[in-house]
Amino acid sequence: MQILEGNFNSESPPPISATHSLSKKIFQIQWTDHFPLRLHQSEIDVVVGDYATVSKFVKESYHRIYGPSSEKFFDNPLMGAQKNRYYEEAGDFFLFLHEKKVVGFFVGTLIDWSSYYFRNCSILPEYQGEKIYQKFLAIVIDIIQKTKKVDRLEGDVSPVNYPHIHILNKFQFTITGFNSSERWGTLLHFTKFLNPEIQRQFSEIFCHGISPKPIQDG
């Protein structure tokens, strides 16, 4: 099993990207105020990471998570520099550690001044049954919601990724559309409304039948 070694602990200084991220500039979210932490009833620690560490993990371990087709993520070297700059400027990176070894990561980015995008969560196969993503998601949603600066959380999921869809349903994400592209194929677009008024407006326009439970503060 090939996983990365790293000196990740609460004594290490946070990455520069964590203290100068767009989330800090726009939403005033300082992720290092909330991490590192250990997930509830788990041996998994979550720390704020950086693009370099996540990029290395992707190149060394993506094939173990997504199979040979993952090579398509690295087949356009001309976009490499632009992609690097984008993630270094816009990305929030979180590492999942077991005994200080990287076993997965989560990446989020701003969409605009009121929307946050759950871009990617990847976990090594042998750790996928430990509910790492579910536990982490609950924490991140709570942190973002308490800022009262973000109206919605968004993400895209394959229509056949049933476990991921099930998780988002449990967190009351709503299917709000679909996207098709040459990069990812067809994806379902999910939104979780954090602003009660915006949720009400969406429900009145698009939803019929049972209304979602109202958003609870805190």
Phi, psi and omega in degrees: 000126182255110174227163189273140171272154178189150178270078184252114176202171186292346180274344182287142177294145180292152176300149179302323181299333181286329183264352180232029185281163175297328177300322178290317184290320186265313185258356183059034175265118175255099187299330181288352171284343185245341181231151013280160174204163176257132179295147184300134179050052185206163172253018181261126175259146177243127178231156173286128182248202179215170185296323183299316181292316179295318180299319178294318178299317179301312184294328184269337190232351183300324182296332179285335182269316188246358177085184184301333182294347180294346179299337181295342180287347186235018188263013179229080183298336181294335180268358186301311183295318179295318179297317178300314181296319180300308183292324179294328180274321193252343191274143166252125187241134178230134181254138173261122186241139170237115184053044177068014176254137180287121179242359178174177181204164173226140177233130174234153178217156172286141170269313178203201185288353182221007185227140180236138188249127173275098192278315183199141170224122182228131184225138179303144186307321184288354178247004187284348179265011186257010177058034179298312183297315181300314182293318179294318182301317179300320181292313183294318178300317180297316179298312182294317183296323182290343177290333185057027179246353183242126182274332187205150171248140184224156177194162179238138185221142174300139179299342180254009176272073188298320178299318180293317178299319178299318179297313181296324176298320180296331178267014176062038166283148182244139173289118182243008178161189174214154179237145174231134179209165178287343182275316190240357184077214181263130181231145171279138179258125182248144177225135169247119181276127178259343179261117184302323181292320178292321176299318179298316181298315180297316182297320181293325183278318192247341189251140176228146180099226184285126178277149177295155177297143181297151179289134178259132177292147177077000000 
